[in-house]
Amino acid sequence: MITGALKNDVDRIWDVFWTGGITNPMNVIEQFTYLLFLRLLDEQQNSIDQQRSLGVPVPESRDIFGPDQQHLRWRDLLAVTDPTQVKNLMADEVFPFLRNLGADTNGTTGEGVMAQHMRSANFGIENPNTLKSVMTLINKLDLRNKDFMGDLYEYMLSKLSVSGTNGQFRTSQLIIDLMVELMRPSPSERIIDPACGTAGFLVNASEWIRDHHGDELMKKSVRDNFEAHGLTGYDFDSTMVRISAMNMFMHGFNSPNIAYRDSLGTIPDEDKESFDLILANPPFAGSVDESNLDKELTSLGKTKKTELLFINRFLSLLRIGGRAAVIVPEGVLFGSTKAHKAIRKELVENQKLDAIIKLPSGAFKPYTGVSTAILCFTRTDSKANEDVWFYEVLADGRSLDDKRTELLPLNLLGPVPKDRLPKDDDPTDRPEPVELTAEQHEKNNLPDVVARFALRETSERERARTEQSFCVPVAEIADNDYDLSMNRYKEIVFEDVETRDPLEIIAEIEALDVEIAAGMKELKDLLGGAK
């Protein structure tokens, strides 16, 4: 849980970057990532040194800093009083050290895996005083608790308020929480986000699994398998790959399985049809270069639309029985091109389309105002359902303008409202879930989405088309050219308005005319008398 104190700490660091001339949010987060990683490496070396002091035999191969690299450690850099000297050390020695860190491990350790993501890292803090000030502030952060570190990094990521050039934008934490809650992942599942960005879905899935399957993760075999193979992320932006790897690292994954890869290009054979769950909000702006496109993705219809190509990619990544919860622009649901219709037909006729959850148009502000929906489906490669469940989210707990202000106390936001916030100083504290009142539901529909989703194959089938959720038979969807827009099937009830007899109204008008005429005559008489 992000606390006020943590926000203040991050805001101070942000302000120092800003006043030092680094105003691009992505650049700020990148430089922050590098410095934070350097501090974490020093703390890992401290742990190794402490083990040795206690008589624990630790091989030299585990050392992060060699005997001639001690001056590159965080503690030593902080001790240098001259800011210019620190800056020169960073540029000339520290960053070359980071780029080669663990080069001889072939990625077999956490340091080696992270180093692979840091190979193209560049030092970008030109002002020595800015560097020294930021390092001082970072050194004051309490990083002993992994949850705290994750919260800190997540708040830094929340400052990404500008959409990327490829249609990338950060997914609301509330929506991520909703999708993870709907899918209820388990530690035995392989989960992938093929457009992982900052790894928000992967981090949240891991936290959900740890909260709900903690006892199972106590088994070493289960835990080792989960940490090594449970979570995978692709992204084709090298900066985002580094940031997402760091985010995973700070949430306890020493060897984050994050790869620089264009998901719409060719992917390794071992990744095809091998995942149990996909959680994603892929970019859906513009089109792709056909020369880099995996031709298999156009098997259902020729298109350059990334949102359609990604759905094909999702299907190719899932094993039979694998599930997906993904965000798509609303145009996917009713687009009239052959490719649009072919994709929808595939989901309805040959797979199990579980749900269409329509999101409010302001759900992704300030990044974009485009209307979106969550598609939930299961790969079956055969027709598996008789109907599709629809839900229209009218409120997600925040205002739907650019400010996205909380409409309820923080503990009542998200898909699982709690009776209070957890205690900052007690990581084991677990507040109890509560039900929202009808008035609170009007401001936060997400708990209702979760509750009704669980009943989509039972009582939800009885709901009328006038309600916030309902089911539509697959046959009816087919008859409507596989249109999946909720408005196509929603029924609007017009209330009867009791109207008066027109003759009665005419009589009233005539009576008013008589009164007006009498008043005018009286006024004329008064004016005539005045003469």
Number of C-alpha atoms within 10 A of each C-alpha: 16 15 13 8 9 18 15 11 15 18 15 15 21 21 14 20 25 15 10 17 13 20 14 12 18 19 15 22 20 20 20 20 18 20 20 21 19 18 19 16 18 20 17 16 17 14 12 19 14 12 13 13 10 8 8 11 10 12 9 10 10 13 15 20 17 11 8 7 12 14 17 22 19 21 14 12 21 16 10 13 10 13 18 16 12 22 22 13 15 21 15 12 14 21 21 17 16 25 18 15 20 23 16 10 14 11 15 12 14 15 21 21 22 25 23 20 23 25 17 16 19 16 17 14 20 15 15 16 17 21 22 21 17 19 19 13 14 18 16 9 15 12 18 9 12 14 17 21 20 22 19 23 22 18 17 21 20 14 15 17 14 16 13 13 10 15 14 18 23 22 21 16 14 16 20 23 19 21 25 21 19 17 17 13 20 20 24 16 16 20 29 29 26 26 25 25 29 26 28 24 27 26 23 18 26 25 16 19 20 17 11 15 14 14 9 16 19 12 10 10 10 15 18 13 15 21 18 15 18 23 26 21 26 22 24 17 15 17 21 21 25 28 24 28 27 28 26 24 22 25 22 17 19 19 21 25 21 27 20 16 18 17 21 23 17 14 14 6 9 8 14 15 16 17 25 23 26 26 26 28 25 26 20 19 15 12 13 16 9 12 8 11 17 16 13 14 23 16 13 18 16 16 19 17 16 19 22 24 27 23 20 20 20 28 25 18 23 25 20 18 15 22 26 28 25 20 25 23 20 19 16 23 21 17 16 13 12 12 21 23 20 19 20 25 19 18 24 26 19 16 22 24 27 24 20 24 22 23 23 18 18 21 28 22 21 17 19 16 15 15 16 21 24 22 21 23 23 22 25 19 16 14 16 16 16 15 22 23 23 27 22 19 20 19 19 28 26 19 16 20 14 14 10 17 11 16 17 13 11 14 17 25 23 22 25 19 21 19 13 15 16 16 13 12 7 8 12 9 11 14 14 12 13 14 14 19 8 9 8 15 18 14 20 26 21 25 22 18 20 17 12 17 20 12 12 20 17 10 11 17 17 11 12 13 17 12 12 16 24 24 22 18 13 18 13 13 20 15 9 12 14 24 22 25 20 22 11 11 18 17 12 10 8 6 6 6 6 6 6 8 8 9 9 10 11 11 11 12 12 12 12 12 12 12 12 12 12 12 12 12 12 12 12 12 11 11 10 9 8 7 5
